[in-house]
Every structure is written in structure tokens, then in C-alpha cells.
Amino acid sequence: MNKEQIHKIVTENPVVLFMKGTKTFPQCGFSGRTAQVLKACNVDFVDVNVLAEADTVPELRDYADWPTIPVVYIRGEFIGGCDITTEMYQAGELQAKLGDLIKAPA
């Protein structure tokens, strides 16, 4: 995956999680925890498995200017990785940033 493809995914989807594995089968604890935080916020999000293509990780690191996986984007804005996303969730900041993307309980 190249930077143009990453940019297209980030700008065309409200919430994107670049992770090792998928939201249903994470391949790393940090990716799994970040997916759980987004699920706890009750938002739909696109998961991109960075392990699917060998060039995705270096391209994403360059695009995001962030050294680790996972990486979260909300409305095209870089949010951060697992620790930042978790801290924002615990402080209520993530929910505020997600705003109208949060689905009402059924």
C-alpha cells in the first residue's frame, strides 16, 4: 500500500484503524486494545491490516510520521496509537472527538 492509497482510505472513511490483524482477529495486543476502545465508543470504523502488504508499514510510518502500529485517524485527522487513544477514551476526549459518529444504542 502506498501513501496515495493510505490518504484515500483516511480521507474517505470517518474512522480508520491501521492495525496488525483485523478488528475481529487482532494479531497484536496493542491493536486489539485499540479496536476494543473504538468498539466501546460504539462507532463504525474501517480496519486496515498492515500485515497484508509488506510495504504498508514503512509507507504508513512515513505518512503518519508515527513509529508504531496501531494508528487511528478520525475524519482524516491523525489521533495516535494505542496509549493515546486509550487515554483519550478514559478522559472522555475520544468520545467528544467522535461526536455524531457514535451510534445511538439500539
KAPE-V152194 format. One record per backbone hydrogen bond with DSSP energy under -1.0 kcal/mol. NH is the residue of the N-H (numbers start at 1). CO is the residue of the C=O. If there is no record, write none. Layout:
((NH;CO) (NH;CO))
//
This chain:
((6;2) (7;3) (8;4) (9;5) (10;6) (11;7) (12;8) (16;73) (17;46) (18;71) (19;48) (22;25) (27;20) (32;28) (33;29) (34;30) (35;31) (36;32) (37;33) (38;34) (39;35) (40;36) (41;37) (42;39) (43;38) (46;15) (48;17) (50;19) (52;49) (56;53) (59;55) (60;56) (61;57) (62;58) (63;59) (64;60) (65;61) (71;18) (72;80) (73;16) (74;77) (75;14) (77;74) (79;72) (80;72) (85;81) (86;82) (87;83) (88;84) (89;85) (90;86) (91;87) (92;89) (93;88) (94;88) (96;92) (97;93) (98;94) (99;95) (101;98) (102;99) (103;42))
//
